[in-house]
Amino acid sequence: MASSEDEDRRRAEKARQVGLFRYSLIQDLLDNTLTTRERGRLAREVAQKEHTDPFGRQVKVSRGTIDRWTRHYRSGGFAALVPEPRKAVPRTPPEVLELAAALKRENPGRTAAQIQRILRTTQGWSPTERTLQRHFVAAGLTGPGGDKSVFGRFEATHGNELWTGDALHGPKISGRKTYLFAFIDDHSRAIVGHRFGFAEDTVRPAAALRPALSARGVPESIYVDNGSAFVDTWLLRACATTNVSARSSISPT
């Protein structure tokens, strides 16, 4: 809080310096004893010269701007010459942070790096991992508790050993939210099947898996998270009929 207040004070001081600079250029024009012709001559002289602004830059000010500052001072005094301090604008659009938070809530096990990759794929851009992590902490999406075990990196040893299925938030189309359901081969990283849909239901992942089985063959196992679209009898039935081992991110107790 203190740093924010200090920043506000610095911005206000810079604005006052700008106001003083403007006043220094027009102060001679405020003499009521000047004739219109004399005031015009002085204004032209000011406009033709270079001036050092409060930040050390050499600048020229147009005649129209000088006349405007003069009118502002006459109507509102010194305060009318002081610009509004600039407000700090968040660099990361709020809607991007909201989407990142939604992805984290959907699957709390997702790391900032994973969510960054999802955002880059679906939105074309993403904040840094550090920015995402700070947002998750501020939103209460991280904290103590849970399994702290560390697992090494894993990769299937050959194609069709393991497929992984997941759903991503897609772009809005005609104001409607979309979802991408896809299955990826863990060894080759090939997308073996995918399907877009307007609802996160069980129909779309089934529609993505069916042509994948026809085109790529039957994998030894399929791994999915515990989202409602995947925790359903359709996947169990499909795996049972094709002799595929089905796994989910729900840990056995």
N, C-alpha and C positions, 0 to 999 in steps of 0.2 A: 504493500500500500504506500509506504514511504517513497519508494522509487517512482511510483506513478505520480505522486504529488510533486516530487522534484522535477519530473519531466514536464508536468503542466506549468510549473513556475518558469522553467527555462523557455518554454514556448511563449508564455505571456511576456517575458522579458524581451525576447526577439521581436515580438509584435510591437512592443513599445519603442524599440530601437528603430524599427521601420517607420513608425509614426513620427519620431523625431527627425528622421532623415527627410521625410516628406515636408515637414514643417520648415526645415532649414532651407528648402528650395523655394518655398512660397512666402516666407515671412516678409520679404521686402514688398511683395505685391499686396500685402494687407494694409498698407499705409493709406488711410482714407483721404490724404491730401493729394494723392496722385490723380492725374487726369486719366481718362480712358486711353489716350494715346501713349502716355508715359507708362502706364501699366502694361499695355500691349508690347511696348519695346522691351521692358524688363523681362516679360514672359518669353519673348523670342530669344533673348540673350541666354536665359537659363536653359532653354530647350537646345540651343546650339552647343552648349558646353558638355564635357564629360564630367561626371561626378563619381566620387567614391562612396559606394553604398555601405551599410553597416557591416557587410561581410567581406569588405575589402575589394569588391569588384568594381571595375570602371564601367559605368552605365550612362546612357543618354535617356532623357525623359521627354516625351513628345509634348508639343504645345497643348494638345487637347487634354492630356493627362494633368498637366500643370493647372489648366483652367478648372478641371474637375476637382482636383484637390483643394483649390482655392474656394470653390463653391461649398464643398463639404465642410471646410473649416468654418466658413461664415455661418453655416446653418447648424453645425453640431459641435463646433469647438475641436479641441485636440483629439478627443475620443473618436471623432469621425474620421481621423487620419490613421487610426490604429486598426490594422486588419484583424480579423478573427483568428485566434491561434489555431493552427492546423491540428486536427485530431488524428491520432494514430489509427490508421486503417488496418485491420487484420489482413495479413498477407494470404492466409488460407481461407478460401470461401467457406462460410458456415455449412453450406449444403454438403461439401466434401467431408467435413469433420462429422456431420450427422451420419453420412453413409458409412464412414469408417467405424463409428460407434455401433451402427446397426450390424455391420459384419462381425464385430467383436462380440456383441450380445448373441448373435446367431450361433456362433461357435467360440466360446471363451478360450478355447485352446489355441486359437489363431494368434500368431505373433505379429508384432508391428511390421516385420519384414514381409510376412505372408500377405497381410492386408495391403501393404504398399504395392506388392505385385498385382493384387486383384484390382486395385484402383487404377494402376497404370494400364492394365488390360482393358478395363471397362470404361474408364473415363479419359484415357490418354495422358493422364498426369496424376501425380500423387505428391503429398507433402513428404518430408524426410521421415525416416523412422523415428528420430528423436522427437519431432513434432507430434507424430501419432502417439508415441508412448506418453508424452506429457499430457495429451488430450485424454487418453485412457485413464491416467492417474487422476486427473481433475474430475473426470466423470464417474469415478469410483468403479471403473471396470477392471481394475487390477487390485491386488492386495494380498495379505497373508492368507495362508491356508492352501489346501490342495496338495497334490502329490508333487514333491520337489525333486523327484528322481530325474536324472539326466540320461537321455538316450542318445546313442550315436546315430549318425546318418545311415539311412538304409536305402538300398536299391535292389530290386529283383535281379536275379542272376541271368534271366533270359526272358524273351518275349512271351507274353500270355501267361506268365507265372502269376502276375498280380495286376488287376485293374483297380483303379481308385475312382470312385464316383463322388461328385460334389455339385453344389448349386451356387451360382454367383448372381449378384444383382446386376441386371443389365440396364441399358439406357431407357428413358421413358419414350414411349411412342404414342403420339396423339394424347398425351397426358396420362397414359396408363403405364404402370410399372411392369418391367419385363424381368424374366429370370432365364438364365442359361444353365441347363443341366448337361453335364458332360462326364465321360469316362475316359481316363487316360491310362495307357499302358506304362507301368512303373519302370520298366527297363528301357524301352525305346523312347519314352515320353511322347509317343504318338497319341493324338486324340482319336480314339477308336469309334466314338459315337457321341453325338451331341444333339440337343434340341432346345429351341427357344420357346417360351410360353409366357402367358400373362398371369399364371397362377402357380404357386409353389405347391403343387399337388402331386399325386402319385402317377398321374397319366403321363406327364412329360418325361420323367426319368425312365419309365418303362418304354416310351417311344424312342428314347435315345439308346437304350440298351439293346432292344430287339434287332435293329439293323446292324449294330456292332457285332452281335453274335453271328449274324448271317455272313457278314463281310470278313470278319477277322478270326472267326473260329471261337472256340470255347476256352476261356481262361481257367487256370487252376483255382483261382480264388478272386473274390471281389471284396474290396474294402470301401465302406461308406461311413459317413458320420451319423450322428443320432438325430438328424433332422426328420421332421414328420414325413417328408416326402419319401424318405428312404426306409424308415422304420415301419414297414407295412408288409402284409402277407404276400404282395405281388413279387417282391424280391426273393423272399423265402421260397415261394412256389417256383419261380424261374430257376433259382439255383438248384432246387431239389430235382427238377426235371432234366437239368443239364449236367448234374453231378458236379456242381461248382461249390466250393466252400465260401460261405458268406460270412464276412466279419464286419463289425461296426466299432465305433469309437467308445461304445459303452463298456466300461471296464467291469469284469465280473467281480462280484463281492462274495 
